[in-house]
Amino acid sequence: MVMLHDHMHAIWTLPPGDAAYPKRWGAIKKHFTQSWLALGGAEKSRSPSRIAHRRRGVWQRYYAEHTLRDERDYQRHFDYIHYNPVKHGLVESPGDWPYSTFHRWVKRGAYKIPIGAVH
């Protein structure tokens, strides 16, 4: 998982027979937004459409869902998620972004990186 300024990426395993993916994302975004705003977190200006649909200015309005097909697809998305802060120009290395599971996966040995490359 990685959290950026207006979106996040995650790989989930839902329970068998559970396909409530949109409902789960909605609940996560709702509870995060409520907590974020209660703590004084900032939000972008809200368009008339956002106001009419009761959407706050914290998250992107849309999301993309993808069912992982195989181990290669999993690895590709696993790396994409952790590299996303670099892609968006927020840091130079995935290890520099604190809001990510990258650090946990380094400790578990999923990534082989030189000592000192992760802060």
N, CA, C and O atoms as CSV, one atom per row, in Angstrom:
chain,resi,resn,atom,element,x,y,z
A,1,MET,N,N,0.838,-1.165,0.000
A,1,MET,CA,C,0.000,0.000,0.000
A,1,MET,C,C,0.892,1.240,0.000
A,1,MET,O,O,1.967,1.243,0.599
A,2,VAL,N,N,0.438,2.280,-0.671
A,2,VAL,CA,C,1.105,3.579,-0.624
A,2,VAL,C,C,0.025,4.656,-0.624
A,2,VAL,O,O,-0.958,4.565,-1.359
A,3,MET,N,N,0.221,5.674,0.209
A,3,MET,CA,C,-0.703,6.789,0.281
A,3,MET,C,C,0.006,8.033,-0.230
A,3,MET,O,O,1.089,8.379,0.241
A,4,LEU,N,N,-0.611,8.703,-1.196
A,4,LEU,CA,C,-0.089,9.946,-1.734
A,4,LEU,C,C,-1.029,11.090,-1.349
A,4,LEU,O,O,-1.938,10.900,-0.540
A,5,HIS,N,N,-0.815,12.265,-1.920
A,5,HIS,CA,C,-1.566,13.447,-1.520
A,5,HIS,C,C,-3.056,13.395,-1.862
A,5,HIS,O,O,-3.853,14.006,-1.150
A,6,ASP,N,N,-3.459,12.701,-2.908
A,6,ASP,CA,C,-4.880,12.662,-3.243
A,6,ASP,C,C,-5.365,11.279,-3.686
A,6,ASP,O,O,-6.500,11.125,-4.137
A,7,HIS,N,N,-4.505,10.290,-3.555
A,7,HIS,CA,C,-4.916,8.925,-3.893
A,7,HIS,C,C,-3.994,7.925,-3.205
A,7,HIS,O,O,-2.943,8.279,-2.671
A,8,MET,N,N,-4.420,6.676,-3.236
A,8,MET,CA,C,-3.575,5.619,-2.697
A,8,MET,C,C,-3.735,4.380,-3.550
A,8,MET,O,O,-4.699,4.237,-4.302
A,9,HIS,N,N,-2.773,3.493,-3.418
A,9,HIS,CA,C,-2.784,2.217,-4.131
A,9,HIS,C,C,-2.666,1.110,-3.094
A,9,HIS,O,O,-1.973,1.254,-2.087
A,10,ALA,N,N,-3.346,0.014,-3.354
A,10,ALA,CA,C,-3.276,-1.111,-2.427
A,10,ALA,C,C,-3.544,-2.412,-3.167
A,10,ALA,O,O,-4.219,-2.436,-4.195
A,11,ILE,N,N,-3.010,-3.471,-2.629
A,11,ILE,CA,C,-3.334,-4.821,-3.090
A,11,ILE,C,C,-4.083,-5.474,-1.944
A,11,ILE,O,O,-3.582,-5.551,-0.822
A,12,TRP,N,N,-5.277,-5.938,-2.235
A,12,TRP,CA,C,-6.126,-6.569,-1.225
A,12,TRP,C,C,-6.418,-8.013,-1.598
A,12,TRP,O,O,-6.398,-8.390,-2.770
A,13,THR,N,N,-6.686,-8.800,-0.585
A,13,THR,CA,C,-7.279,-10.119,-0.764
A,13,THR,C,C,-8.610,-10.080,-0.030
A,13,THR,O,O,-8.650,-10.024,1.200
A,14,LEU,N,N,-9.689,-10.110,-0.784
A,14,LEU,CA,C,-11.016,-10.079,-0.176
A,14,LEU,C,C,-11.412,-11.485,0.268
A,14,LEU,O,O,-10.937,-12.472,-0.293
A,15,PRO,N,N,-12.274,-11.576,1.266
A,15,PRO,CA,C,-12.737,-12.899,1.701
A,15,PRO,C,C,-13.466,-13.622,0.569
A,15,PRO,O,O,-14.032,-12.972,-0.310
A,16,PRO,N,N,-13.462,-14.946,0.578
A,16,PRO,CA,C,-14.163,-15.705,-0.466
A,16,PRO,C,C,-15.629,-15.273,-0.564
A,16,PRO,O,O,-16.318,-15.138,0.447
A,17,GLY,N,N,-16.086,-15.062,-1.791
A,17,GLY,CA,C,-17.474,-14.678,-2.028
A,17,GLY,C,C,-17.759,-13.197,-1.799
A,17,GLY,O,O,-18.901,-12.761,-1.946
A,18,ASP,N,N,-16.761,-12.434,-1.449
A,18,ASP,CA,C,-16.936,-11.004,-1.169
A,18,ASP,C,C,-16.410,-10.201,-2.355
A,18,ASP,O,O,-15.220,-10.247,-2.669
A,19,ALA,N,N,-17.298,-9.474,-3.004
A,19,ALA,CA,C,-16.895,-8.635,-4.130
A,19,ALA,C,C,-17.245,-7.173,-3.860
A,19,ALA,O,O,-17.445,-6.399,-4.796
A,20,ALA,N,N,-17.320,-6.797,-2.596
A,20,ALA,CA,C,-17.744,-5.443,-2.210
A,20,ALA,C,C,-16.591,-4.444,-2.272
A,20,ALA,O,O,-16.419,-3.625,-1.369
A,21,TYR,N,N,-15.815,-4.518,-3.332
A,21,TYR,CA,C,-14.657,-3.649,-3.499
A,21,TYR,C,C,-15.022,-2.163,-3.462
A,21,TYR,O,O,-14.408,-1.421,-2.696
A,22,PRO,N,N,-15.994,-1.693,-4.254
A,22,PRO,CA,C,-16.332,-0.261,-4.230
A,22,PRO,C,C,-16.818,0.203,-2.852
A,22,PRO,O,O,-16.493,1.309,-2.418
A,23,LYS,N,N,-17.576,-0.622,-2.182
A,23,LYS,CA,C,-18.082,-0.261,-0.860
A,23,LYS,C,C,-16.933,-0.129,0.138
A,23,LYS,O,O,-16.945,0.766,0.983
A,24,ARG,N,N,-15.955,-1.004,0.045
A,24,ARG,CA,C,-14.799,-0.943,0.949
A,24,ARG,C,C,-13.976,0.319,0.704
A,24,ARG,O,O,-13.586,0.993,1.658
A,25,TRP,N,N,-13.704,0.653,-0.572
A,25,TRP,CA,C,-12.956,1.874,-0.870
A,25,TRP,C,C,-13.721,3.090,-0.360
A,25,TRP,O,O,-13.133,4.008,0.211
A,26,GLY,N,N,-15.037,3.090,-0.569
A,26,GLY,CA,C,-15.851,4.202,-0.096
A,26,GLY,C,C,-15.747,4.387,1.404
A,26,GLY,O,O,-15.626,5.514,1.884
A,27,ALA,N,N,-15.794,3.293,2.149
A,27,ALA,CA,C,-15.698,3.370,3.612
A,27,ALA,C,C,-14.318,3.876,4.049
A,27,ALA,O,O,-14.217,4.701,4.957
A,28,ILE,N,N,-13.269,3.385,3.409
A,28,ILE,CA,C,-11.911,3.831,3.743
A,28,ILE,C,C,-11.774,5.331,3.490
A,28,ILE,O,O,-11.286,6.066,4.348
A,29,LYS,N,N,-12.205,5.783,2.312
A,29,LYS,CA,C,-12.086,7.197,1.967
A,29,LYS,C,C,-12.937,8.066,2.902
A,29,LYS,O,O,-12.502,9.137,3.325
A,30,LYS,N,N,-14.135,7.606,3.217
A,30,LYS,CA,C,-15.024,8.368,4.096
A,30,LYS,C,C,-14.416,8.536,5.486
A,30,LYS,O,O,-14.337,9.652,5.999
A,31,HIS,N,N,-13.989,7.439,6.092
A,31,HIS,CA,C,-13.451,7.505,7.457
A,31,HIS,C,C,-12.130,8.272,7.509
A,31,HIS,O,O,-11.885,9.025,8.451
A,32,PHE,N,N,-11.288,8.082,6.506
A,32,PHE,CA,C,-10.043,8.850,6.465
A,32,PHE,C,C,-10.352,10.339,6.353
A,32,PHE,O,O,-9.788,11.147,7.090
A,33,THR,N,N,-11.245,10.707,5.434
A,33,THR,CA,C,-11.579,12.113,5.209
A,33,THR,C,C,-12.134,12.756,6.472
A,33,THR,O,O,-11.741,13.868,6.822
A,34,GLN,N,N,-13.036,12.075,7.154
A,34,GLN,CA,C,-13.598,12.616,8.396
A,34,GLN,C,C,-12.498,12.872,9.427
A,34,GLN,O,O,-12.468,13.930,10.055
A,35,SER,N,N,-11.608,11.918,9.597
A,35,SER,CA,C,-10.517,12.072,10.556
A,35,SER,C,C,-9.553,13.170,10.116
A,35,SER,O,O,-9.126,13.992,10.927
A,36,TRP,N,N,-9.214,13.180,8.834
A,36,TRP,CA,C,-8.292,14.155,8.279
A,36,TRP,C,C,-8.800,15.576,8.514
A,36,TRP,O,O,-8.060,16.435,8.994
A,37,LEU,N,N,-10.059,15.818,8.173
A,37,LEU,CA,C,-10.620,17.159,8.314
A,37,LEU,C,C,-10.782,17.537,9.789
A,37,LEU,O,O,-10.584,18.695,10.154
A,38,ALA,N,N,-11.139,16.573,10.635
A,38,ALA,CA,C,-11.287,16.844,12.071
A,38,ALA,C,C,-9.954,17.260,12.699
A,38,ALA,O,O,-9.929,18.016,13.670
A,39,LEU,N,N,-8.853,16.765,12.144
A,39,LEU,CA,C,-7.522,17.112,12.646
A,39,LEU,C,C,-6.952,18.368,11.980
A,39,LEU,O,O,-5.806,18.742,12.227
A,40,GLY,N,N,-7.757,19.011,11.140
A,40,GLY,CA,C,-7.317,20.244,10.487
A,40,GLY,C,C,-6.641,20.042,9.158
A,40,GLY,O,O,-6.014,20.969,8.645
A,41,GLY,N,N,-6.747,18.857,8.578
A,41,GLY,CA,C,-6.141,18.591,7.279
A,41,GLY,C,C,-6.771,19.445,6.192
A,41,GLY,O,O,-7.949,19.795,6.266
A,42,ALA,N,N,-5.985,19.772,5.194
A,42,ALA,CA,C,-6.441,20.631,4.099
A,42,ALA,C,C,-7.194,19.829,3.050
A,42,ALA,O,O,-7.041,18.612,2.939
A,43,GLU,N,N,-8.005,20.535,2.291
A,43,GLU,CA,C,-8.667,19.921,1.148
A,43,GLU,C,C,-8.665,20.907,-0.009
A,43,GLU,O,O,-8.564,22.118,0.188
A,44,LYS,N,N,-8.779,20.368,-1.224
A,44,LYS,CA,C,-8.844,21.195,-2.422
A,44,LYS,C,C,-10.211,21.877,-2.472
A,44,LYS,O,O,-11.149,21.459,-1.794
A,45,SER,N,N,-10.310,22.931,-3.284
A,45,SER,CA,C,-11.609,23.571,-3.446
A,45,SER,C,C,-12.577,22.568,-4.072
A,45,SER,O,O,-12.177,21.684,-4.830
A,46,ARG,N,N,-13.846,22.725,-3.742
A,46,ARG,CA,C,-14.859,21.778,-4.207
A,46,ARG,C,C,-15.690,22.393,-5.322
A,46,ARG,O,O,-16.208,23.503,-5.192
A,47,SER,N,N,-15.808,21.664,-6.409
A,47,SER,CA,C,-16.616,22.104,-7.541
A,47,SER,C,C,-18.095,21.956,-7.189
A,47,SER,O,O,-18.437,21.252,-6.239
A,48,PRO,N,N,-18.973,22.616,-7.948
A,48,PRO,CA,C,-20.409,22.423,-7.712
A,48,PRO,C,C,-20.819,20.951,-7.797
A,48,PRO,O,O,-21.692,20.502,-7.055
A,49,SER,N,N,-20.188,20.208,-8.698
A,49,SER,CA,C,-20.498,18.783,-8.827
A,49,SER,C,C,-20.112,18.021,-7.557
A,49,SER,O,O,-20.874,17.181,-7.078
A,50,ARG,N,N,-18.932,18.316,-7.019
A,50,ARG,CA,C,-18.508,17.654,-5.773
A,50,ARG,C,C,-19.476,17.976,-4.637
A,50,ARG,O,O,-19.850,17.098,-3.860
A,51,ILE,N,N,-19.872,19.234,-4.550
A,51,ILE,CA,C,-20.808,19.646,-3.490
A,51,ILE,C,C,-22.146,18.935,-3.667
A,51,ILE,O,O,-22.708,18.419,-2.701
A,52,ALA,N,N,-22.657,18.908,-4.894
A,52,ALA,CA,C,-23.953,18.256,-5.163
A,52,ALA,C,C,-23.931,16.771,-4.828
A,52,ALA,O,O,-24.939,16.217,-4.389
A,53,HIS,N,N,-22.781,16.123,-5.033
A,53,HIS,CA,C,-22.664,14.684,-4.750
A,53,HIS,C,C,-22.074,14.407,-3.374
A,53,HIS,O,O,-21.697,13.275,-3.070
A,54,ARG,N,N,-21.993,15.445,-2.540
A,54,ARG,CA,C,-21.490,15.328,-1.172
A,54,ARG,C,C,-20.085,14.729,-1.119
A,54,ARG,O,O,-19.800,13.866,-0.289
A,55,ARG,N,N,-19.212,15.196,-2.015
A,55,ARG,CA,C,-17.820,14.740,-2.047
A,55,ARG,C,C,-16.930,15.864,-1.547
A,55,ARG,O,O,-17.095,17.022,-1.929
A,56,ARG,N,N,-15.996,15.512,-0.700
A,56,ARG,CA,C,-15.044,16.483,-0.165
A,56,ARG,C,C,-13.867,16.623,-1.117
A,56,ARG,O,O,-13.755,15.867,-2.082
A,57,GLY,N,N,-12.998,17.575,-0.857
A,57,GLY,CA,C,-11.857,17.828,-1.731
A,57,GLY,C,C,-10.579,17.189,-1.235
A,57,GLY,O,O,-9.532,17.836,-1.210
A,58,VAL,N,N,-10.648,15.919,-0.838
A,58,VAL,CA,C,-9.471,15.229,-0.318
A,58,VAL,C,C,-8.957,14.192,-1.319
A,58,VAL,O,O,-7.756,14.142,-1.586
A,59,TRP,N,N,-9.827,13.380,-1.866
A,59,TRP,CA,C,-9.439,12.268,-2.743
A,59,TRP,C,C,-9.803,12.524,-4.188
A,59,TRP,O,O,-10.661,13.355,-4.486
A,60,GLN,N,N,-9.146,11.805,-5.089
A,60,GLN,CA,C,-9.595,11.761,-6.479
A,60,GLN,C,C,-11.006,11.181,-6.480
A,60,GLN,O,O,-11.354,10.389,-5.604
A,61,ARG,N,N,-11.812,11.571,-7.454
A,61,ARG,CA,C,-13.198,11.103,-7.503
A,61,ARG,C,C,-13.319,9.660,-7.988
A,61,ARG,O,O,-14.299,8.989,-7.665
A,62,TYR,N,N,-12.387,9.191,-8.722
A,62,TYR,CA,C,-12.510,7.874,-9.345
A,62,TYR,C,C,-11.506,6.895,-8.745
A,62,TYR,O,O,-10.624,7.275,-7.975
A,63,TYR,N,N,-11.658,5.649,-9.110
A,63,TYR,CA,C,-10.680,4.635,-8.726
A,63,TYR,C,C,-10.633,3.596,-9.831
A,63,TYR,O,O,-11.549,3.490,-10.647
A,64,ALA,N,N,-9.578,2.850,-9.844
A,64,ALA,CA,C,-9.435,1.774,-10.822
A,64,ALA,C,C,-9.293,0.467,-10.054
A,64,ALA,O,O,-8.557,0.380,-9.072
A,65,GLU,N,N,-9.991,-0.513,-10.509
A,65,GLU,CA,C,-9.946,-1.842,-9.898
A,65,GLU,C,C,-9.302,-2.803,-10.894
A,65,GLU,O,O,-9.563,-2.735,-12.095
A,66,HIS,N,N,-8.474,-3.680,-10.390
A,66,HIS,CA,C,-7.810,-4.654,-11.258
A,66,HIS,C,C,-7.674,-5.966,-10.488
A,66,HIS,O,O,-7.124,-5.986,-9.386
A,67,THR,N,N,-8.158,-7.026,-11.048
A,67,THR,CA,C,-7.974,-8.349,-10.451
A,67,THR,C,C,-6.644,-8.910,-10.944
A,67,THR,O,O,-6.413,-9.019,-12.148
A,68,LEU,N,N,-5.789,-9.257,-10.018
A,68,LEU,CA,C,-4.482,-9.800,-10.384
A,68,LEU,C,C,-4.639,-11.181,-11.002
A,68,LEU,O,O,-5.338,-12.039,-10.463
A,69,ARG,N,N,-3.981,-11.386,-12.137
A,69,ARG,CA,C,-4.155,-12.613,-12.903
A,69,ARG,C,C,-3.205,-13.738,-12.510
A,69,ARG,O,O,-3.580,-14.910,-12.526
A,70,ASP,N,N,-1.973,-13.374,-12.157
A,70,ASP,CA,C,-0.979,-14.398,-11.860
A,70,ASP,C,C,0.159,-13.763,-11.060
A,70,ASP,O,O,0.101,-12.580,-10.726
A,71,GLU,N,N,1.169,-14.532,-10.762
A,71,GLU,CA,C,2.280,-14.041,-9.949
A,71,GLU,C,C,3.035,-12.891,-10.633
A,71,GLU,O,O,3.458,-11.942,-9.973
A,72,ARG,N,N,3.197,-12.983,-11.928
A,72,ARG,CA,C,3.893,-11.908,-12.668
A,72,ARG,C,C,3.099,-10.599,-12.585
A,72,ARG,O,O,3.677,-9.532,-12.380
A,73,ASP,N,N,1.787,-10.683,-12.745
A,73,ASP,CA,C,0.931,-9.511,-12.641
A,73,ASP,C,C,0.984,-8.945,-11.231
A,73,ASP,O,O,1.029,-7.728,-11.046
A,74,TYR,N,N,0.978,-9.825,-10.236
A,74,TYR,CA,C,1.098,-9.391,-8.837
A,74,TYR,C,C,2.399,-8.621,-8.621
A,74,TYR,O,O,2.383,-7.538,-8.036
A,75,GLN,N,N,3.511,-9.158,-9.080
A,75,GLN,CA,C,4.811,-8.522,-8.878
A,75,GLN,C,C,4.878,-7.164,-9.574
A,75,GLN,O,O,5.424,-6.202,-9.032
A,76,ARG,N,N,4.319,-7.101,-10.774
A,76,ARG,CA,C,4.304,-5.845,-11.514
A,76,ARG,C,C,3.545,-4.764,-10.747
A,76,ARG,O,O,4.008,-3.627,-10.663
A,77,HIS,N,N,2.391,-5.105,-10.192
A,77,HIS,CA,C,1.599,-4.139,-9.426
A,77,HIS,C,C,2.237,-3.833,-8.070
A,77,HIS,O,O,2.187,-2.697,-7.598
A,78,PHE,N,N,2.822,-4.828,-7.461
A,78,PHE,CA,C,3.530,-4.657,-6.186
A,78,PHE,C,C,4.621,-3.590,-6.352
A,78,PHE,O,O,4.741,-2.685,-5.525
A,79,ASP,N,N,5.407,-3.701,-7.415
A,79,ASP,CA,C,6.467,-2.734,-7.680
A,79,ASP,C,C,5.897,-1.372,-8.083
A,79,ASP,O,O,6.405,-0.338,-7.649
A,80,TYR,N,N,4.848,-1.363,-8.906
A,80,TYR,CA,C,4.220,-0.113,-9.344
A,80,TYR,C,C,3.743,0.700,-8.138
A,80,TYR,O,O,3.966,1.909,-8.072
A,81,ILE,N,N,3.097,0.043,-7.205
A,81,ILE,CA,C,2.590,0.715,-6.007
A,81,ILE,C,C,3.732,1.375,-5.246
A,81,ILE,O,O,3.646,2.552,-4.895
A,82,HIS,N,N,4.778,0.644,-4.995
A,82,HIS,CA,C,5.876,1.178,-4.194
A,82,HIS,C,C,6.677,2.248,-4.939
A,82,HIS,O,O,7.293,3.101,-4.299
A,83,TYR,N,N,6.683,2.223,-6.258
A,83,TYR,CA,C,7.415,3.213,-7.044
A,83,TYR,C,C,6.574,4.463,-7.317
A,83,TYR,O,O,7.106,5.454,-7.817
A,84,ASN,N,N,5.285,4.440,-7.003
A,84,ASN,CA,C,4.389,5.530,-7.350
A,84,ASN,C,C,4.818,6.903,-6.824
A,84,ASN,O,O,4.680,7.876,-7.565
A,85,PRO,N,N,5.326,7.047,-5.602
A,85,PRO,CA,C,5.782,8.376,-5.162
A,85,PRO,C,C,6.931,8.923,-6.013
A,85,PRO,O,O,7.051,10.135,-6.188
A,86,VAL,N,N,7.765,8.041,-6.537
A,86,VAL,CA,C,8.849,8.458,-7.431
A,86,VAL,C,C,8.248,8.918,-8.760
A,86,VAL,O,O,8.628,9.962,-9.289
A,87,LYS,N,N,7.328,8.152,-9.284
A,87,LYS,CA,C,6.656,8.478,-10.544
A,87,LYS,C,C,6.021,9.869,-10.484
A,87,LYS,O,O,6.049,10.608,-11.468
A,88,HIS,N,N,5.454,10.222,-9.339
A,88,HIS,CA,C,4.792,11.520,-9.182
A,88,HIS,C,C,5.761,12.639,-8.795
A,88,HIS,O,O,5.333,13.766,-8.546
A,89,GLY,N,N,7.053,12.342,-8.743
A,89,GLY,CA,C,8.058,13.358,-8.462
A,89,GLY,C,C,8.110,13.812,-7.015
A,89,GLY,O,O,8.616,14.895,-6.723
A,90,LEU,N,N,7.597,13.005,-6.114
A,90,LEU,CA,C,7.566,13.378,-4.698
A,90,LEU,C,C,8.861,13.039,-3.972
A,90,LEU,O,O,9.223,13.705,-3.003
A,91,VAL,N,N,9.557,12.012,-4.434
A,91,VAL,CA,C,10.820,11.579,-3.841
A,91,VAL,C,C,11.704,11.007,-4.948
A,91,VAL,O,O,11.246,10.781,-6.068
A,92,GLU,N,N,12.964,10.780,-4.621
A,92,GLU,CA,C,13.881,10.192,-5.598
A,92,GLU,C,C,13.933,8.677,-5.519
A,92,GLU,O,O,14.323,8.014,-6.481
A,93,SER,N,N,13.538,8.124,-4.368
A,93,SER,CA,C,13.598,6.677,-4.156
A,93,SER,C,C,12.374,6.233,-3.353
A,93,SER,O,O,11.918,6.974,-2.482
A,94,PRO,N,N,11.832,5.045,-3.624
A,94,PRO,CA,C,10.689,4.574,-2.839
A,94,PRO,C,C,10.952,4.582,-1.334
A,94,PRO,O,O,10.032,4.790,-0.544
A,95,GLY,N,N,12.195,4.357,-0.939
A,95,GLY,CA,C,12.535,4.350,0.479
A,95,GLY,C,C,12.448,5.711,1.142
A,95,GLY,O,O,12.449,5.803,2.370
A,96,ASP,N,N,12.374,6.767,0.346
A,96,ASP,CA,C,12.265,8.113,0.890
A,96,ASP,C,C,10.822,8.495,1.232
A,96,ASP,O,O,10.596,9.505,1.899
A,97,TRP,N,N,9.859,7.712,0.791
A,97,TRP,CA,C,8.440,8.032,1.027
A,97,TRP,C,C,7.968,7.278,2.276
A,97,TRP,O,O,7.965,6.047,2.288
A,98,PRO,N,N,7.570,8.004,3.323
A,98,PRO,CA,C,7.224,7.338,4.586
A,98,PRO,C,C,5.843,6.684,4.621
A,98,PRO,O,O,5.582,5.859,5.496
A,99,TYR,N,N,4.954,7.036,3.688
A,99,TYR,CA,C,3.567,6.560,3.735
A,99,TYR,C,C,3.366,5.381,2.791
A,99,TYR,O,O,2.562,5.430,1.860
A,100,SER,N,N,4.116,4.331,3.061
A,100,SER,CA,C,4.153,3.184,2.159
A,100,SER,C,C,4.526,1.929,2.935
A,100,SER,O,O,5.197,1.989,3.966
A,101,THR,N,N,4.082,0.808,2.423
A,101,THR,CA,C,4.492,-0.469,3.005
A,101,THR,C,C,5.856,-0.904,2.468
A,101,THR,O,O,6.348,-1.974,2.827
A,102,PHE,N,N,6.464,-0.087,1.616
A,102,PHE,CA,C,7.769,-0.418,1.046
A,102,PHE,C,C,8.760,-0.799,2.133
A,102,PHE,O,O,9.471,-1.796,2.003
A,103,HIS,N,N,8.812,-0.019,3.199
A,103,HIS,CA,C,9.778,-0.254,4.277
A,103,HIS,C,C,9.563,-1.616,4.942
A,103,HIS,O,O,10.521,-2.310,5.282
A,104,ARG,N,N,8.316,-1.982,5.120
A,104,ARG,CA,C,7.985,-3.283,5.710
A,104,ARG,C,C,8.461,-4.411,4.802
A,104,ARG,O,O,8.989,-5.417,5.276
A,105,TRP,N,N,8.270,-4.241,3.484
A,105,TRP,CA,C,8.663,-5.289,2.548
A,105,TRP,C,C,10.171,-5.384,2.408
A,105,TRP,O,O,10.693,-6.462,2.126
A,106,VAL,N,N,10.878,-4.289,2.596
A,106,VAL,CA,C,12.344,-4.338,2.606
A,106,VAL,C,C,12.798,-5.184,3.795
A,106,VAL,O,O,13.661,-6.050,3.647
A,107,LYS,N,N,12.221,-4.938,4.970
A,107,LYS,CA,C,12.583,-5.706,6.175
A,107,LYS,C,C,12.272,-7.185,6.016
A,107,LYS,O,O,12.963,-8.030,6.586
A,108,ARG,N,N,11.240,-7.503,5.249
A,108,ARG,CA,C,10.864,-8.902,5.020
A,108,ARG,C,C,11.695,-9.554,3.914
A,108,ARG,O,O,11.570,-10.753,3.663
A,109,GLY,N,N,12.538,-8.766,3.259
A,109,GLY,CA,C,13.415,-9.317,2.231
A,109,GLY,C,C,12.833,-9.357,0.841
A,109,GLY,O,O,13.413,-9.984,-0.045
A,110,ALA,N,N,11.683,-8.695,0.615
A,110,ALA,CA,C,11.070,-8.708,-0.707
A,110,ALA,C,C,11.852,-7.860,-1.696
A,110,ALA,O,O,11.808,-8.099,-2.903
A,111,TYR,N,N,12.565,-6.876,-1.183
A,111,TYR,CA,C,13.391,-6.016,-2.025
A,111,TYR,C,C,14.833,-6.130,-1.559
A,111,TYR,O,O,15.121,-6.002,-0.369
A,112,LYS,N,N,15.708,-6.364,-2.471
A,112,LYS,CA,C,17.142,-6.415,-2.162
A,112,LYS,C,C,17.742,-5.069,-2.555
A,112,LYS,O,O,17.938,-4.796,-3.739
A,113,ILE,N,N,18.029,-4.237,-1.573
A,113,ILE,CA,C,18.584,-2.925,-1.852
A,113,ILE,C,C,19.810,-2.702,-0.981
A,113,ILE,O,O,19.937,-3.300,0.087
A,114,PRO,N,N,20.700,-1.852,-1.431
A,114,PRO,CA,C,21.930,-1.609,-0.676
A,114,PRO,C,C,21.632,-0.991,0.700
A,114,PRO,O,O,20.685,-0.218,0.846
A,115,ILE,N,N,22.430,-1.330,1.684
A,115,ILE,CA,C,22.296,-0.743,3.007
A,115,ILE,C,C,22.462,0.761,2.873
A,115,ILE,O,O,23.362,1.233,2.178
A,116,GLY,N,N,21.592,1.515,3.541
A,116,GLY,CA,C,21.636,2.970,3.476
A,116,GLY,C,C,20.734,3.551,2.400
A,116,GLY,O,O,20.517,4.762,2.367
A,117,ALA,N,N,20.205,2.708,1.520
A,117,ALA,CA,C,19.325,3.218,0.461
A,117,ALA,C,C,17.936,3.534,1.003
A,117,ALA,O,O,17.195,4.303,0.391
A,118,VAL,N,N,17.579,2.954,2.133
A,118,VAL,CA,C,16.282,3.217,2.760
A,118,VAL,C,C,16.516,4.009,4.003
A,118,VAL,O,O,17.314,3.620,4.855
A,119,HIS,N,N,15.823,5.129,4.122
A,119,HIS,CA,C,16.003,6.001,5.285
A,119,HIS,C,C,14.988,5.692,6.350
A,119,HIS,O,O,14.985,6.328,7.404
